[in-house]
Structures are given as C-alpha cells and as structure tokens.
Amino acid sequence: MDARRLERLLAALRGGTVSVGEAMDRLRDLPYDDLGFAKVDAHRALRRGFPEVVYCPGKTAAQIVEIVRSMRRAHDLVLATRASRALSARVRKAFPRDSVVYHEAARILAIGRTPRIRSGRVVVVTAGTSDIPVAEEAAITAGLFGARVARLFDVGVAGVHRVLDHRSLLRSAQAIVVVAGMEGALPSVVAGLVEVPVIAVPTSVGYGASFDGLAALLGMMNSCAPGVAVVNIDNGFGAGYLAAVINRRSSERGQRKKSDW
C-alpha cells in the first residue's frame, strides 16, 4: 500500500465512511501477500517511496497475472519490466477495467493510474542510437515514478561537440542517466560538466573486445570524474529507479525550502 492510499483510507476511517473492520481487511495483507509461488511486498512503497516491480523473465504469464492482481489491490500503479507484447495482451485481457500501457521500446508494462509528475527533471543521455532501448527503460521507469524526463540521444564521445551543445539541459537536471556501450567513456565527460549525480549504465553494445558490456562497465567504474554511480550492464530500470529517488528527494527538499520562506 502506498502512502496516498493509506492516507485516503485513514481519512475515510476518521470520517466514518469506512468501518474499523473494513480498514482492517484492507490492511490485512501487510507486510506481504503470500501467493505460494511469490510473497508480494505490499509494504514496500511505505518504506521506500515506490512499490515493488515485477521482473517478468523466468515467470509464467499466469504467475505474473496473479502477482499483478495482488499488487493492484494495494497500489494505484504496477510496473512489469522486461515484458513482451504477448504478455501485455494477456494482462490487458485479465484487467479489462484498468489502464494497461505497453511501452515497447522499454519493454515495460504499466497497469493502473500514472502518478502526478513532480517538480525537477531527470535527463537520460545515450552515447549512440543502439543504446536507446536501455535508455528508454530508464526514462519510462523514471517517468512512471513521477519524474519529468528529458531525452538526449546519440551524443557520444566520437563527436563530443554534440553533448557540449546541450550543457544547459544537463545542468537543469536533478539527476542524469548516461547510457553507453563500447568503451563507456560518456559518463565521465558528462560528470565533468555538471554538479548533480550521474548514473552510468553500461550496455552490451559493441564489438568483440567490449565483452558484451564488461569493458564499458569497468571503464565507468574507473571513471576519473567524481559523482558517477554505476549500475549493472543493460540495467536501465535500476538507473531510472535511482534517478527517480534522487529527483523525489531533491523536489521534497525544494518544497521544504519554499515553505520556510
């Protein structure tokens, strides 16, 4: 159950439109719902700010539908990552009353109501066009978790003037996700231009000696520019999630400062 749902439930309880018994029924599955094959963490949004996300590979379509059904009882929005179009059709059929959106480039399935967009901005940057699928996973994740997202694609170091032309956009962000394969040099360049956190995502794009992203991963981990954090190879979701957390905390601090005025 996320914070807004809990607040609505408590307000309804105080207002007398929900009985104590009804409130207990809605809270009964906290902290998790045991489905046998999965223990759905309905409490995570209260602890972490964002709900659990369904990772689809390795699960059957029937299992995913049951997990989503459990999560929809607790959350306004459910995300499923690395989802196929066939799975999206199965989920859409299982939840005819819900909004079900399949983001094909990102392979993300969104079930339910999209949250309001927060202030602040996340910028998602790619070195090349081949890095866009991983970048879209990051961008869609951050957007569905409430961040305003700007995209800046194909600005790698082979033509570094391309990224330098967008310094004002980069400096407007609360967090930047930089996605690159090959030697993975772009995050170091971007981090040398800005004062905000840079989240580096190595991709498995490249020729033989790139070792399916290992060269980019090691290059990013050995960045000489401070302020660079590195996620796993092709982990656009992890980067988008972290960027959304940073953006949320930055926005909350900004709101507190305004209230102090």
C-alpha atoms as one frame of an Amber mdcrd trajectory, in Angstrom:
protein
   0.000   0.000   0.000   1.435   3.386  -0.975   1.311   6.475   1.227  -1.525
   8.166  -0.661  -3.773   5.116  -0.460  -3.053   4.786   3.247  -3.825   8.477
   3.799  -7.141   8.119   1.954  -8.020   5.048   3.999  -7.225   6.769   7.309
  -9.214   9.861   6.261 -12.185   7.673   5.368 -11.887   5.883   8.704 -11.813
   9.180  10.574 -14.735  10.470   8.509 -16.818   7.404   9.261 -17.243   6.259
   5.648 -15.081   3.190   6.315 -15.526   0.989   9.363 -12.697  -0.318  11.527
 -13.390  -3.812  10.185 -13.184  -2.652   6.568  -9.933  -0.829   7.289  -8.501
  -3.946   8.915  -9.452  -6.018   5.855  -7.577  -3.617   3.572  -4.510  -3.641
   5.821  -4.569  -7.384   6.469  -2.081  -8.258   3.716   0.642  -6.013   5.145
   3.526  -6.566   5.165   3.175  -9.102   2.310   0.688 -11.250   0.426   1.742
 -14.917   0.300   0.724 -16.420  -3.058   2.727 -19.598  -2.514   4.986 -19.071
  -5.522   5.552 -15.406  -4.591   5.420 -13.239  -1.485   4.254  -9.862  -2.733
   5.702  -6.985  -0.701   2.673  -4.713  -0.290   4.537  -2.614   2.283   7.473
  -1.555   0.119   6.012   1.749  -1.062   5.628   2.882   2.548   9.272   2.009
   3.275  10.894   3.003   0.001   8.527   5.518  -1.574   7.936   3.321  -4.641
   6.161  -0.050  -4.836   7.645  -3.403  -5.787   8.121  -4.001  -9.524   7.511
  -7.284 -11.346  10.537  -8.689 -13.212   8.951 -10.867 -15.902  11.679 -13.252
 -17.213  11.501 -16.660 -15.552   7.853 -16.253 -14.536   4.853 -17.736 -16.327
   2.134 -15.454 -17.662  -0.288 -16.905 -15.104   2.106 -16.123 -12.253   2.590
 -12.563 -13.482  -1.169 -12.007 -13.698  -1.654 -13.215 -10.121   1.202 -11.055
  -8.830  -0.200  -8.009 -10.637  -3.672  -8.735  -9.249  -2.279  -8.812  -5.709
  -0.305  -5.621  -6.247  -3.262  -3.752  -7.773  -5.195  -4.294  -4.557  -2.519
  -2.282  -2.762  -1.206   0.163  -5.376  -2.579   2.608  -7.930   0.151   1.664
 -10.420   2.006  -1.611 -11.062   5.081  -1.918 -13.292   6.291  -5.085 -15.001
   9.746  -4.958 -16.597  11.247  -6.943 -19.494   7.710  -7.732 -20.612   6.762
  -8.991 -24.078   3.916  -7.789 -26.291   2.256 -11.197 -25.927   2.329 -10.798
 -22.137   0.836  -7.325 -22.417  -2.118  -8.783 -24.330  -2.617 -11.413 -21.618
  -2.513  -8.796 -18.851  -4.847  -6.446 -20.748  -7.384  -9.268 -21.034  -7.063
 -10.063 -17.303  -7.587  -6.424 -16.264 -10.207  -5.008 -18.652 -11.139  -2.142
 -16.311  -7.564  -0.957 -15.790  -5.427   1.224 -17.972  -2.767  -1.146 -19.363
   0.005   0.516 -21.370   2.841  -1.379 -23.029   5.981   0.683 -23.651   7.506
  -1.459 -26.371  10.931   0.178 -26.694  11.436  -0.096 -22.921   9.647  -3.475
 -22.590   7.748  -2.065 -19.611   4.112  -2.784 -18.839   2.235  -0.214 -16.731
  -1.053  -1.243 -15.130  -3.179   1.345 -13.352  -3.059   5.080 -12.829   0.050
   7.103 -13.660   1.215   9.278 -10.739   1.428  13.055 -10.861   4.670  14.469
 -12.228   6.926  16.003  -9.606   8.998  19.123  -9.995  12.594  18.696 -11.061
  13.953  16.830 -14.045  15.805  13.661 -14.966  17.832  13.751 -18.179  18.545
  10.458 -19.947  21.521  10.533 -22.314  22.853   7.932 -24.740  26.202   7.652
 -26.446  24.664   6.028 -29.531  21.375   5.101 -31.148  21.982   1.430 -30.321
  21.815   2.335 -26.615  18.258   3.702 -26.864  16.371   0.538 -25.743  18.212
   0.534 -22.392  17.819   4.312 -22.145  14.075   4.024 -22.748  13.816   1.518
 -19.906  15.440   4.129 -17.658  13.350   7.017 -18.995   9.998   5.225 -18.758
  10.807   3.940 -15.259  11.723   7.407 -14.001   8.652   8.921 -15.652   6.245
   6.358 -14.228   7.716   7.028 -10.789   6.837  10.701 -11.113   9.879  12.411
 -12.661   9.817  14.825 -15.572  12.128  13.231 -18.138  14.132  14.769 -20.978
  15.937  12.613 -23.537  19.249  13.403 -25.213  20.246  10.638 -27.617  23.313
   9.893 -29.767  25.800  12.363 -28.275  28.787  10.059 -27.714  32.430  10.981
 -27.387  33.218  10.259 -31.034  31.607  13.662 -31.624  31.880  15.279 -28.206
  30.671  18.660 -29.507  27.172  17.124 -29.655  26.890  16.757 -25.893  28.621
  20.096 -25.251  25.852  21.807 -27.230  23.353  20.669 -24.561  25.100  21.790
 -21.383  22.162  23.957 -20.307  19.800  20.966 -20.470  22.222  18.800 -18.493
  22.628  21.467 -15.835  18.852  21.755 -15.412  18.578  18.165 -14.137  18.382
  16.826 -10.589  19.883  13.550 -11.837  21.346  12.371 -15.133  21.341   8.846
 -16.524  24.088   8.222 -19.092  23.805   5.058 -21.174  26.805   3.900 -23.218
  28.388   0.799 -24.661  31.756   0.386 -26.431  34.378   1.827 -24.039  31.794
   3.594 -21.850  33.501   6.994 -21.757  30.483   9.315 -21.955  29.509   9.338
 -18.236  32.937  10.744 -17.327  32.516  13.554 -19.846  29.020  14.426 -18.605
  30.053  14.259 -14.934  32.814  16.761 -15.680  30.192  19.285 -16.821  27.561
  19.146 -14.052  27.162  19.242 -10.266  24.344  16.667  -9.999  24.626  12.869
  -9.633  25.376  10.946 -12.821  24.115   7.372 -13.047  26.129   5.404 -15.592
  24.590   2.440 -17.413  26.931   0.197 -19.427  25.259  -1.563 -22.339  26.167
  -4.752 -24.159  26.590  -2.732 -27.369  29.997  -3.075 -29.017  32.426  -5.267
 -30.918  34.193  -8.371 -29.617  36.592  -6.818 -27.107  33.711  -4.980 -25.443
  32.831  -8.390 -23.926  29.067  -7.744 -24.001  29.349  -4.623 -21.877  32.109
  -5.646 -19.488  34.574  -3.152 -20.990  32.058  -0.318 -20.574  31.256  -1.435
 -17.018  34.926  -1.411 -15.995  35.516   1.901 -17.742  32.632   3.523 -15.885
  33.681   2.062 -12.548  37.137   3.536 -13.100  35.846   6.981 -14.034  38.153
   9.812 -13.038  35.177  12.173 -12.708  33.637  12.219  -9.208  29.900  11.880
  -8.738  29.404   8.874 -11.031  27.455   5.851  -9.768  27.341   2.709 -11.926
  24.564   0.139 -12.293  24.777  -3.271 -13.923  25.063  -3.950 -17.646  21.825
  -3.087 -19.513  20.094  -2.222 -16.206  18.031   0.712 -17.408  15.390   0.002
 -14.783  17.852   0.306 -11.898  19.176   3.585 -13.261  15.708   5.049 -13.809
  14.616   3.997 -10.323  17.658   5.602  -8.689  17.214   8.782 -10.727  13.560
   8.982  -9.641  14.559   8.584  -5.982  17.134  11.377  -6.288  14.641  13.605
  -8.091  11.944  12.946  -5.487  14.225  13.773  -2.571  15.507  16.878  -4.337
  11.934  18.014  -5.036  10.918  17.442  -1.416  13.869  19.493  -0.169  12.914
  22.258  -2.598   9.326  22.271  -1.325  10.518  22.468   2.281  12.739  25.430
   1.436   9.816  27.228  -0.220   7.632  26.641   2.851  10.400  28.142   5.007
  10.201  31.360   3.005
